[in-house]
Amino acid sequence: MISGRAPPKSGAHTPGAPQGSHDRDERARHGRTAGPPAAAQGLGYLAAATGPLAVGLVHGATGGWRGGLVLLPAVPVAQAVAGMAAARPRPVDAAA
């Protein structure tokens, strides 16, 4: 800060641009893309939370840890199958 002035803040108003246009553009751009990742993150946390619950339920039903421990290697296998199915190449609809 040689000049004694602080650098402009990120997203500061650009001289000559209509007031509020930058904020409106940012909301429009991020509003369309934030939904699917947020939904995927929420579903991921929901899926992760079911693991300890499932192992606890199996332990309560069987009285031992063997059944729950058998589930642990099955989960990554199911995730790998689902991931490969989701990542397979396919055409994207232009209207979407």
C-alpha positions in Angstrom: 0.0 0.0 0.0 2.4 2.6 -1.3 -0.2 5.2 -2.2 -1.9 5.2 1.2 -5.1 3.9 -0.3 -6.4 0.4 0.2 -6.8 -1.7 -2.9 -10.4 -2.0 -4.2 -12.5 -4.8 -2.7 -13.3 -7.8 -4.8 -16.6 -7.2 -6.5 -16.3 -3.4 -6.1 -18.4 -1.2 -8.4 -16.7 -0.6 -11.7 -16.9 3.1 -12.8 -19.2 3.6 -15.7 -21.2 0.3 -15.1 -24.8 0.6 -13.9 -25.0 0.5 -10.1 -25.7 -3.1 -8.9 -25.0 -4.7 -12.3 -22.0 -6.6 -11.0 -23.9 -8.1 -8.1 -26.8 -9.0 -10.4 -24.5 -10.7 -12.9 -22.8 -12.7 -10.1 -26.1 -13.9 -8.7 -27.3 -14.9 -12.1 -24.1 -16.8 -13.0 -23.8 -18.6 -9.6 -27.5 -19.2 -9.1 -27.7 -21.5 -12.1 -24.7 -23.6 -11.2 -24.9 -23.8 -7.4 -27.9 -26.1 -7.2 -26.6 -29.4 -8.5 -23.3 -29.4 -6.5 -25.2 -28.4 -3.3 -27.7 -31.2 -3.8 -24.9 -33.7 -4.5 -23.1 -32.6 -1.3 -26.2 -32.9 0.7 -26.9 -36.4 -0.6 -23.3 -37.3 0.0 -23.5 -36.3 3.7 -26.8 -38.2 4.0 -25.3 -41.3 2.6 -22.2 -40.9 4.8 -24.4 -40.6 7.9 -26.2 -43.8 7.2 -23.0 -45.9 7.5 -22.6 -45.7 11.3 -26.3 -46.0 11.8 -26.4 -49.2 9.6 -23.4 -50.8 11.4 -25.0 -50.0 14.8 -28.3 -51.5 13.7 -26.7 -54.6 12.5 -24.7 -54.8 15.7 -27.8 -54.4 17.8 -29.7 -57.1 15.8 -26.9 -59.6 15.8 -25.1 -58.9 19.1 -21.7 -58.8 17.4 -19.6 -56.8 15.1 -19.0 -59.3 12.3 -22.2 -58.4 10.3 -21.3 -54.7 10.4 -17.7 -55.3 9.4 -18.9 -57.3 6.4 -20.8 -54.3 5.3 -17.7 -52.0 5.3 -16.0 -53.4 2.2 -19.3 -53.7 0.4 -20.0 -50.0 0.5 -16.9 -48.9 -1.6 -17.7 -51.6 -4.2 -21.3 -50.3 -4.5 -19.9 -46.7 -4.8 -17.4 -47.7 -7.5 -20.2 -49.3 -9.5 -22.4 -46.3 -9.1 -19.5 -44.0 -10.0 -18.7 -45.8 -13.1 -22.3 -45.8 -14.2 -22.6 -42.0 -13.5 -19.3 -41.3 -15.4 -20.0 -43.3 -18.5 -19.9 -41.2 -21.7 -23.3 -40.2 -23.1 -24.7 -37.4 -25.1 -25.8 -34.2 -23.3 -29.1 -32.8 -24.3 -28.6 -29.2 -25.6 -32.0 -28.1 -24.1 -30.9 -28.9 -20.5 
